[in-house]
Amino acid sequence: RLLAASRARACLVTAAFTHCAELACSASRAEMLAPAGGFRVFDRRSRGTAFGELAVALVLETEESAKARGKEALGFVRGQRSGFACSPRSLAAVLARAVRGALTAAGMTARDIS
């Protein structure tokens, strides 16, 4: 939003996630955790969720700012949406709704993505 409103030329976006006992307990009670051996990354046979730790940092800047530094844009953020699945049964629908919303916000279709 800062970039889109021309209030900044660049933004450092960071996020971190570490183990949270309350979240794990809630997910367990909602039967969202993967059983032993049930979590497989990028595998259709995967069942449930497995929590881990992560950290990420991303620099976003306007195309004009990148060009002024003599750099090519590596990609563009055209739209975004988020969602929350309160059960494994609703995950696919929540993700689909978020993707459709982001595409709509961007004025794009799935075929426009490369």
C-alpha positions in Angstrom: 0.0 0.0 0.0 2.9 2.4 0.7 4.4 1.7 -2.7 1.0 2.0 -4.5 0.3 5.3 -2.8 3.8 6.6 -3.6 4.5 7.1 0.1 7.7 5.0 -0.3 10.1 3.9 -3.0 11.0 0.6 -1.3 9.8 -1.5 1.6 11.4 -4.3 3.6 8.8 -6.9 4.4 9.7 -9.4 7.1 7.8 -12.3 8.8 8.8 -14.9 11.3 6.9 -17.9 12.6 8.0 -20.1 15.5 6.3 -22.9 17.4 3.2 -21.7 19.3 1.8 -24.1 21.8 -1.6 -22.5 21.7 -1.8 -22.8 17.9 -0.7 -26.4 17.9 -3.3 -27.2 20.6 -6.0 -25.5 18.7 -5.1 -27.3 15.5 -5.0 -30.6 17.3 -8.4 -30.0 18.8 -9.8 -29.2 15.3 -8.2 -32.4 14.0 -6.0 -30.4 11.6 -2.6 -31.9 12.5 -1.1 -34.5 10.3 -0.8 -38.0 11.8 2.6 -39.5 12.1 3.9 -40.0 8.5 0.9 -38.2 7.1 2.5 -35.0 6.1 4.2 -35.0 2.7 5.3 -31.8 1.0 3.7 -31.3 -2.4 2.1 -34.8 -2.3 -1.6 -35.4 -2.9 -1.5 -38.1 -0.3 -0.5 -35.6 2.4 -3.0 -35.4 5.2 -3.2 -32.6 7.7 -0.9 -29.8 8.8 2.6 -29.9 10.3 3.9 -26.7 11.9 7.5 -25.6 11.6 9.6 -22.5 12.0 10.3 -20.0 9.3 11.6 -16.5 8.6 11.5 -14.5 5.4 12.6 -11.0 4.3 11.6 -9.5 0.9 12.4 -6.1 -0.5 9.6 -4.6 -2.6 10.2 -1.5 -4.6 8.6 0.5 -7.4 9.6 -0.3 -10.9 10.9 3.2 -11.2 13.1 2.8 -8.2 14.6 -0.4 -9.6 15.3 1.2 -12.9 17.0 4.2 -11.2 19.4 1.7 -9.6 20.0 0.1 -13.0 18.1 -3.1 -12.1 15.4 -5.0 -13.9 12.2 -5.9 -12.1 12.2 -9.6 -11.2 8.5 -9.7 -10.8 5.4 -7.7 -10.0 2.8 -7.8 -7.2 -0.5 -7.1 -8.9 -3.0 -8.2 -6.3 -3.2 -10.1 -3.0 -5.8 -11.8 -0.8 -5.6 -14.0 2.3 -7.8 -16.5 3.9 -8.1 -18.8 6.9 -9.2 -22.4 6.9 -10.7 -23.4 10.2 -10.8 -27.1 9.2 -9.0 -29.4 6.7 -12.3 -29.8 4.8 -12.5 -26.0 4.1 -8.8 -25.6 3.1 -9.3 -26.1 -0.7 -12.2 -23.7 -0.9 -10.4 -21.0 1.2 -7.3 -21.2 -1.0 -9.4 -21.1 -4.2 -11.3 -18.1 -2.9 -8.0 -16.3 -2.0 -6.5 -17.0 -5.4 -9.6 -15.9 -7.3 -9.7 -12.7 -5.2 -6.0 -11.9 -5.9 -6.5 -12.5 -9.6 -9.6 -10.3 -9.6 -7.8 -7.5 -7.7 -5.0 -7.7 -10.3 -7.4 -7.6 -13.2 -5.9 -10.9 -14.4 -6.8 -14.5 -15.1 -4.8 -17.6 -14.3 -3.6 -17.7 -17.9 -1.9 -14.3 -17.4 0.4 -15.8 -14.8 3.9 -16.9 -16.0 
